[in-house]
């Protein structure tokens, strides 16, 4: 019984010592590394953020140019971007033929486009 208690006490003290040493050593080293890495990471984050903004701006400019060059054709589906109220026009104010039921005139890039409201297909096109 005495041998068993002695073995248990020794193993417990060894375990406690190694646990304390493993927590103390790497924790401090890891903390210092995190502190240095944080500054570098923050700088990198700012550079990445600037690159992301630049790429987003370039992508938006390409999209705008592509939409401005878009050629409308009857039978095509009107892109969702142009289906808003800001593109809708009144046929009376623009000397356009009266649309049939479930049709709406839109003005996009100096073109008047007649769209079927149910399926968003382009029915007709009038240039300025």
C-alpha positions in Angstrom: 0.0 0.0 0.0 2.9 2.3 0.9 4.6 1.7 -2.4 1.4 2.3 -4.3 0.8 5.7 -2.6 4.5 6.7 -3.2 4.2 5.8 -6.9 0.9 7.7 -7.1 2.4 10.8 -5.4 5.5 10.8 -7.7 3.5 10.3 -10.9 1.1 13.1 -9.8 4.0 15.5 -9.1 5.6 14.7 -12.4 2.3 15.3 -14.2 1.7 18.6 -12.5 5.3 19.8 -13.2 5.1 18.9 -16.9 1.7 20.4 -17.3 2.8 23.7 -15.7 5.9 23.8 -17.9 4.1 23.1 -21.1 1.5 25.8 -20.4 4.0 28.4 -19.3 6.6 28.1 -22.1 4.6 28.0 -25.3 2.0 30.4 -24.0 4.5 33.2 -23.6 6.2 32.5 -26.9 3.0 32.2 -28.7 1.8 35.5 -27.2 4.9 37.3 -28.5 4.5 35.7 -31.9 0.8 36.6 -32.0 1.6 40.2 -31.1 4.2 40.5 -33.9 2.0 38.7 -36.4 -1.0 40.8 -35.6 0.8 44.0 -36.7 1.9 42.4 -39.9 -1.5 40.8 -40.5 -3.2 44.2 -40.1 -1.0 45.8 -42.6 -1.6 43.0 -45.0 -5.3 43.3 -44.4 -5.3 46.9 -45.4 -3.4 46.2 -48.6 -5.7 43.3 -49.4 -8.7 45.6 -48.7 -7.3 48.2 -51.2 -6.8 45.5 -53.8 -10.3 44.2 -53.3 -11.7 47.7 -53.7 -9.7 48.3 -56.9 -10.8 44.9 -58.4 -14.4 45.6 -57.5 -14.2 49.1 -59.1 -12.7 47.7 -62.3 -15.3 44.9 -62.4 -18.1 47.4 -62.0 -16.7 49.6 -64.8 -16.5 46.6 -67.1 -20.1 45.7 -66.3 -21.3 49.3 -67.1 -19.4 49.3 -70.4 -20.8 45.9 -71.3 -24.4 47.0 -70.5 -24.0 50.3 -72.5 -22.8 48.3 -75.5 -25.7 45.8 -75.1 -27.7 45.2 -78.3 -31.4 44.6 -77.7 -33.2 41.9 -79.7 -36.8 40.8 -79.7 -37.4 37.5 -78.0 -34.5 38.1 -75.5 -35.3 38.4 -71.8 -35.0 41.8 -70.3 -32.2 41.8 -67.7 -33.5 42.2 -64.2 -31.3 45.3 -63.6 -33.4 47.3 -66.1 -36.8 46.2 -64.8 -37.0 48.9 -62.1 -39.4 51.8 -62.0 -36.6 54.3 -62.9 -36.4 52.8 -66.4 -40.1 52.7 -67.0 -41.6 55.4 -69.3 -45.0 56.5 -70.2 -45.9 55.9 -73.8 -47.9 59.1 -74.1 -45.0 61.3 -73.1 -42.6 59.7 -75.5 -44.8 59.4 -78.6 -44.7 55.6 -78.5 -47.5 53.2 -79.5 -49.9 52.2 -76.8 -48.7 48.9 -75.2 -51.0 45.9 -75.1 -52.2 44.4 -71.8 -49.3 43.1 -69.6 -46.7 45.2 -71.6 -44.5 48.1 -70.5 -42.2 50.5 -72.2 -38.7 51.0 -70.8 -36.0 53.4 -71.8 -32.4 52.1 -71.7 -29.4 53.7 -73.3 -31.5 55.9 -75.7 -33.6 52.9 -76.8 -37.2 52.3 -76.0 -37.9 48.7 -75.3 -41.4 47.1 -75.1 -41.4 44.2 -72.6 -44.0 41.6 -71.8 -44.6 42.0 -68.0 -45.5 38.3 -67.5 -42.3 36.7 -68.8 -40.0 39.7 -69.3 -39.5 39.0 -73.0 -38.6 41.9 -75.3 -41.5 42.4 -77.7 -40.3 45.5 -79.6 -37.5 48.0 -79.8 -37.5 51.6 -80.9 -34.3 53.6 -81.2 -34.2 57.4 -80.7 
